[in-house]
Amino acid sequence: MRVLEFTLALLLSALLSVGSSLSMAVEEARATLEGRDSPNGRCGAANNNYSCNSGSTKKCCSQYGWCGDTEGHCGSDIYSCTVDKTIALTFDDGPYLYTAGLLDILKQKGVKATFFITGNNLDKGAIDTTSSWSNLIRRIYNEGHQVGSHSWTHQDLSAISETNRRYEMIRNEQALLSILGRYPTYMRPPYISCNTACKNTMAAIGYHVIIWDLDTDDYNNITPQLIQNSKDRVTAALQEGWDSYLSIAHDIHYQTVYNLTAFQIDAGKAAGYTHVRLGECLGDPELNWYRTAL
């Protein structure tokens, strides 16, 4: 009996130690992030281009130029663009083996896109300690594309604890800050799963939650034959003549990069749309897309 009690005590101690270590990791990651630079709670282009940098809690700049961390400031889930005749191409889960090829295609086509970066998924190694990924992320940014967050290890943010959820976002911030000197204010939840608790977390730490209105379904169509299904989805959507399109695809798939992307760009251009970064299709000044170390 005493042996069993001792074993249970050791197990409980180990669990508490893990929880404590995780909390400390979150706080250490948070400590690397910068303060806020708005001196008066006002922000945006109409207010000296201030960002929401006063205080210890990360905040968003509302459409009316006020800093805050409520849903009204940070917004609810965003499903569509607001600028007419624009298409925002967004890519999730990278960087990966085909991301460099995607960048080559985008450069050739003269198109800017948005990349929702995951920190350490697909057994590829952490983006801030694997030089090939760090350099590729720098290339994404330096070539004028927008960088967003897709969490650290691609967990379901609705299914984990508040501590773990914050760690997933803050660890990715820490990595991107070390790579780019800045980190994003836009995020897309893995599996498009962000329940009320998740939304509250994202609002508290200052993120806009981005979904989509044009799902290419590329991740279900990864063979040369099946990718035609994704092309057909793009064609059908463009034929409906929406005001704008917020498209999702994944740069971890070969057929997406080397088959779907050029087709989608050419079809969008032929239909009279301009391909822009996500912030542009939302009419959000570029100053608001990132936070920087001060």
KOLTIMAR-148132 format. One record per atom (N, C-alpha, C, O): residue in one letter; y, z, x. Coordinates in steps of 0.05 Angstrom, whole numbers, plus 5000, padded with zeros to 4 digits. Atoms other than C-alpha are relative to their C-alpha. Last residue first. Layout:
BEGIN
AYZX...
//
This chain:
BEGIN
L497249984993L596644115226L500450165026L502750205034A499549764984A589643855213A502950015008A504049815017T500150024971T589643325160T500450275013T501550455001R498649774989R588143255086R499649995030R497649895040Y501249834979Y586442575058Y501650255004Y503950274996W502850054998W587442095000W498650195019W496250225019N501549805015N594242364978N497049975004N495450144993L499549734990L598342015031L498250204987L497450404999E502049954979E595141355009E500350285012E498450395022P498950054973P599341374945P498050085021P496650295018D499549754985D594941384882D501049945028D499649805043G497249964997G595440784836G500850255014G503050355010L499149785017L588240864815L503050055002L504150234989C500650085027C586140184842C500750224980C500850174956E498250215009E589740354906E499549924971E501449884956G497449885005G586141014915G502049804990G503749864973L500049845024L579540654907L502750124993L503650104971R501249744996R580840124959R500450174975R502150114958V498349804987V582439424936V498450265004V496250294995H501749774991H579038784915H501750195016H503050115036T499549934972T583738324877T498350255007T498350444992Y499549724993Y581338004812Y500550035030Y499749875046G497249944999G582137294787G500750295007G502950385001A499249915026A575037144763A502950105000A504050184979A500050235018A573736734825A500950074972A502149904958K497750164993K575737334867K500249764981K502449694972G497549865009G570837774831G502549845006G504249834989A499850015029A565137274838A502550144989A503850044971D499350275008D566437174912D500349984969D502149844960I497250054991I566537924925I500949724990I503049694979Q498249855017Q560238044884Q502949955007Q504649924989F500050115027F556437484918F502050144982F503550014967A498450244999A558637724987A500149874972A502249764964T497249954994T556138424971T501749755000T503749734986L498249945023L549638264936L502950005007L504549904991N500450195022N545637904991N502050054977N503449864968Y500150284991Y546738195060Y499549804977Y499449564983V498050084980V549338895043V499949695004V502049565003T497249955009T545839034978T502049895020T503949765012Q499350215020Q539438685001Q502850054989Q504249864982Y499650264987Y539039125064Y501049794979Y503049654985H502050205008H539839785027H500749735011H503049645009I502549934987I543340395057I497849794994I495649825004D500350154975D550140105040D497550075016D497350005039H501049824979H549440334968H499549845026H498049655026A502350114986A553040044908A499450185023A500750395027I501649844982I558140294857I497749845011I496349704996S502850084996S563639884824S498650195020S499950295039L500649814979L570240114794L497049985005L495450094989Y502849924996Y572539514755Y499850205023Y501050165044S500649944973S579139304724S497150095002S495850134982D497549984985D582239044660D499650045030D501049935046W498849745001W575338834636W502750005015W503249825031G497250014994G573838094628G501450274997G503650294985E498749855021E567138124593E503050035004E504550114986Q499650175024Q564837564637Q501350144977Q502450024959L497650164996L566038014697L500549814976L502849754970A497749835002A561038524670A502649835003A504549874988A499649935029A555737994657A502550174997A504050134978T499150245015T556537704727T500650074971T502649994960V497250064991V556038384761V501149774983V503349784973R498449795011R549738564721R503049965007R504750004990D499650055029D546737894737D501750214987D503350154969K498050225003K547938004811K500549944971K502849894963S497449884994S544338674806S502249794998S504449844987N499349835023N538338344772N502850135004N504450144985Q498750175020Q538437814826Q500750154975Q502750084961I497149974997I536938374875I501549824981I503949864975L498849825019L529938384847L503050025002L504350084982Q500350105028Q527337774883Q501650174980Q503050074963P498650255003P530037924953P499949894971P501749764962T501450234988T527638644945T501649744996T503449744979I499650014971I531939264936I498449785013I498349775038N500550294997N533239254861N500249935030N502149795038N502450075014N533039974838N499149715004N497149624993Y502149834989Y538140204889Y497349964986Y495250044997D501250124977D542439604870D497750165011D495850055023D502849925001D543739864800D498549895024D496149835023T501550234992T550439484804T496950054998T495449864998D502349924984D553640044763D498449755007D497249624990L501850234995L560439824739L497850095019L498250125043D500550135025D564340394706D498349745003D497549624983W499850294999W564040884763W499949894972W499150034954I502550115010I564041644780I500249695003I500749605025I500050295006I569441974822I497249924990I495249975003V502850075004V570842724822V499849714990V500849654969H500250185023H577842854850H497049914999H496049815019Y501150275000Y577343434898Y500349864974Y500149984953G498150224999G581644044913G498949725001G499949555017I499750084973I577244634931I501549735003I501749625025A499149784984A578144974864A500549925029A502350035042A497249955006A577644324825A501250225018A503450205028M498550224989M571144144860M503050034995M504749965012T499949994971T568344824847T501749785011T503449845029N498249784993N570244814773N500250035031N502450095041K497250095005K567144124766K502050225008K504150175020C499450194978C560644384797C502949914998C504449905017A499749834976A560444974749A500849835024A502549915040T497549855002T561744494691T500550185025T502750195035N499649865025N556244014713N502650175000N504250145018C498049794995C556643514769C500650144973C502350044958S500649755014S550843024774S502150215008S502150305031I497949995021I552442304792I499650254983I499850244958Y501550045025Y545842324832Y501950004976Y501150014953P502650124998P550142574890P498650004973P498850194957P502349824999P557142764868P497449845003P497049644989R501950085021R562642274888R497650185002R496450205023M502949964996M568542564925M498549874978M499549834955Y501750135020Y575942424935Y497150055007Y496350055030T499649855024T580642894973T498549884976T498649974954P499150125025P578142645039P500550204978P499650434978Y502350015018Y577942925110Y501049944972Y503349994966R499249975028R582542855170R497449994983R495349914992G497549845000G582342845246G501050044972G503350134968L497650155007L577442275241L502650155003L504850035002I500350284994I571042525273I502649854997I503449695014S500450034971S572343275277S499849715008S500549645031L497649914986L575443275208L499749975030L501649885043L498150225001L569742865181L502650075014L503949905026A500950234984A564743375205A502049785001A502649675022Q499949924972Q568543975179Q499249775018Q500549725039E497250004992E569643645112E500350055030E501849925045N499350284997N562143505107N503049975008N503749795024R501250104975R560844235121R500649715005R500949625028I498449914978I565944425068I498849915027I500249845046M497450144998M562744005014M501550075025M502649905038E500550294999E555444215021E502649845003E502649645017Y500850074973Y557744925038Y499549705002Y500349585022R497650004982R561644974974R499249925028R500649775042R498450235009R555444774934R502549985017R503249765026N501150254989N551145254974N501649764993N501949575009T499849994970T555645844959T498949755012T500249635030E497250054992E556345644886E500450005030E501849845041S498249775004S548845604879S502949925008S503349725021I499949804978I544944964872I502150214995I503750184976A502549855000A542744524813A500050215022A498050355025S500349855025S549344204792S497750205001S497550384985L498049785000L550943984863L499950164975L501150384974D498950005027D544443584867D501950244998D501050474997Q501449835020Q543543544942Q501349974973Q503649874971H500750155024H545842954985H498350174981H496450074969T502850084999T545643325052T499149874974T496649864969W501249984973W553043415069W497249895000W496549725016S501349754994S556743185006S498649995027S498549775040H502450015018H558542484983H498250235006H495850235001S502249814994S565642525011S497849964979S498249934955G500349785019G570741955011G497550175008G496150105026V502349824996V573141475065V500150224979V502150364976Q499649725008Q577840895049Q497450165003Q495250054998H501449935024H577440245088H500550304994H501350455011G498449985024G582840035136G498650064974G499850054953E499850275011E578939775196E501350014972E501349814958N498150164984N580440425232N500349724989N502449594993Y497249915004Y577140835177Y501949825014Y504049745003I499450035029I570540455175I502950074996I504449924983R499550285006R570640395251R500749954971R502649804965R497450064989R571541145259R500649704995R502949634988I498049895019I565641235212I502849955010I504649894994L500050175023L561540775257L502050094978L503349934966N498550244993N563441155319N500249814976N502249674973S497249924997S561241815288S501749755006S503949714994W498849965027W554841495265W502950075002W504549974986S500050265013S553041215334S501250024972S502649844963S497750164993S555241865366S500149734986S502249634980T501450254994T550342315329T502249795005T503549704986T501449964974T553343015331T498349765008T497049765029D498149914979D558742925278D498650075026D500050135046I498050204993I554642485231I501850095023I503049925037A497349925009A548642955232A502149805010A502049715033G498649834981G541942615243G502950044990G504049884976K498550174980K538942005208K501450185021K502350075041D501049944973D533442375171D501549855022D500349795042L501850224992L535642025106L498950045029L498249855042N502150075018N541442515099N498249795012N498849685033N502649984986N546242885144N497749954980N496450144972G500049904973G553642805129G497350005015G497349935039T501749765001T554042355069T499550095029T499149925047I501749934976I559941885067I498450254995I499350454984F500549725004F562841575004F497950095019F495550035017F502649904991F565540925031F499850294994F501450455004T500149704998T571240554997T497250095006T495350004993A501849865018A572639805005A500350305004A501950395021K500249724993K577639325037K498450144978K498550074955V500249815022V576638575032V499850295011V498550345031G497349895003G578638015079G500250204978G502250214963K499050075027K572037645067K502950104996K504150044975Q500150295003Q570237635141Q501349924973Q502649714972K497950114982K572438355149K500149704996K502349594994L497449935012L568238565089L502349895016L504249795005I499650175023I562238195117I502750054986I504149864979D499650274991D562838515185D500549814977D502349644978L497350024990L563639195153L500749725010L502949635007L498350005023L557239085114L502949985009L504549834997G500150275011G553638905178G501749984976G503049774972A498450174982A556039565209A500049714990A502049574991T497149965005T553539935148T501749835018T503749725009Y498850255008Y546539645152Y503050024996Y504349834988L500750234983L542940185191L501649754994L502049585012Y502850044995Y546440765157Y499649745015Y501649635026P500750254986P553141085145P497049985005P495650185007G499850074972G551941175089G501550225016G502250425005D502349914985D549941475022D500149945030D498550055045D501049734997D554741114975D497850025021D496549835028F502749994989F558840474974F499250295007F500850435019T500749754987T564940334932T497150005008T495449894994L502849994991L568039664914L499550265014L500950335033A500549814978A574539774876A497050005006A495450104990I502849914998I576239164834I499850195025I500650115047T501049914975T583439034812T497050074998T496050134976K500950224983K586238604757K499250095028K499549945047D501250245011D589939184724D499349805021D500649785042V498350234993V591239834760V498649754992V496449695001T497850015018T588040434725T501949775006T503749714990C497450044988C581140434755C502249984979C501749954955S499050284999S575140714719S502750005015S504150205017Y502050215004Y570441304714Y501149725005Y499549545009I498650265002I574541884740I497849795000I496249765018D501450224988D571642574725D501449734996D502449684974S502949995007S576943064705S498649775014S499949625030G501150205017G583643114741G497150044994G495650185009C502050154985C585643514802C498749784983C497549604994H499050094974H592143764773H498049815014H498849605024G497750165005G590143814700G501249895025G502449675026E501050275006E583244054721E502449814994E502249575000T501250025026T586744644754T499049724995T499549535011D502950034997D587744714829D498749994973D496250034971G501649815015G595244614834G497149955003G496349755015C502549924988C600944244868C498550204982C499850374969W500349714996W606143894826W497350075012W495349945006G498949904975G608343174831G500050305004G501750405018Y497249935004Y607542934759Y501350135024Y503650225024Q498550245004Q601042564772Q503050054997Q504649874999S500250125027S598343214799S501649754998S503249695016C497450085008C597543364874C499849864973C498449654971C499650285005C591143744886C502949954993C504350134984K498950085025K589944424918K500349704998K500149555018K499450295000K585944744974K500849924971K499650004952T501850145017T586545504971T500849704999T503149644995S502750014988S589545875030S498049844983S495849784992G502049815010G596845775014G497349955012G496949765028S499149724997S601545185022S497950194988S496950134966N501049874976N598744495037N501050295003N500950395025C500249735011C599244084974C498850195020C496550265019S502749955011S601843455005S499850294993S501650455000Y501549764994Y609243305013Y497249994989Y496849874968N502850054992N611442575010N498550265009N496750245025N500150024971N618742785007N497249965011N496650035034N499349744989N617842964934N499650015030N498050175040A497349935011A617742304895A501050275012A503250355006A498050184990A612042044939A502850084991A504850035005G500050295007G607642634926G502449855010G504249965022C501650184982C608343384925C500349714991C501549654970R499750285008R612043984896R498749825020R498349895043G501850075022G609544694905G500349724989G498849654971N499049915026N615644914945N498249934976N499149954953P498649754999P614244875019P500750124973P501550354971S497950005020S608744345015S501450275000S500150474996D497350044989D605044335081D502249994980D504549964987R498650205017R598244625064R502949985008R504150185017G498549895022G593744975115G501349784984G500749544988E497149954997E588544625157E501350134976E500150134954L498450185016L581044685158L502950085000L503550325004T499150234984T577144995215T501949824985T503149644997A498049924980A576745665181A501149775017A503249795028R497449985014R573145365121R502250065020R504549965018A499250285006A567345165166A502850004988A504549844995E499350124975E566945875193E500949714997E502849625010E497449894991E567246155123E500949885026E503349825030V498050115018V561645695099V502850095009V504649935011A499650284993A557445865160A502249874983A503849714993M498450014975M558546605148M500649725008M502749665018S497249935007S556146525076S501849995024S504149905023L498950225014L549946155101L502950054992L504649884995S499550214981S548446695152S501349764987S503249644999S497649924984S549147235100S500849795020S503149735023G497750025017G544346875053G502650075014G504649945011V499550295004V539346765109V502549974983V504249814989S498950104975S539847505129S500749714997S502849625007L497249914999L538847735057L501449895025L503749815024L498550155020L532547315053L503050075000L504749904999A499750274990A529947595118A501649834981A503449684989S498050004978S531248305096S500549725010S502849655016L497349965012L527648185031L502149995021L504349875017L499350255014L521647905068L502750024988L504349834990L499350204980L521448495116L500949744987L502849614996A497449924989A521748985058A500949805021A503349725022L497950075020L516148615022L502850065011L504749915006T499850295000T511848665085T502149904981T503749724987F498750084975F513249405092F500449705001F502649615010E497149935003E511549535019E501549915025E503849815023L498850195019L504949145028L503050064996L504649874996V499850264987V503249535091V501349794982V503049644991R497649994982R504850185056R500449745015R502649655019M497650005017M500050005000M502550005017M504449855012
//
